[in-house]
Amino acid sequence: MQKAGIPLVTIQNSVRLQGHDMKELDVAFGVKGDSSTDAGAETEIEVQKAPKINPCMAKFLNMQKAGIPLGATQQAVQVQGVD
């Protein structure tokens, strides 16, 4: 989204609305400190930790997050020989 010229604040709002962790976004963009505008909201909501991801599958999960169709992701898994 950032490469498309969308402002960081808009990306942060989108991440928050989709229920993702703002800390991951901060790490991805290299933002130091708390960039979320409503820091008190996290204390009210119980944050669930994401399950540990197999490093071999991280590439394919990123493909899905990027919006690549499932069929293309499955084909990439087959081509690389990952079970």
Secondary structure, 3 states (H helix, E strand, C coil): CCCCCCCHHHHHHHHHHCCCCHHHHHHHHCCCCCCCCCCCHHHHCCCCCCCCCCCCCHHHHHHHHCCCCHHHHHHHHHHHCCC
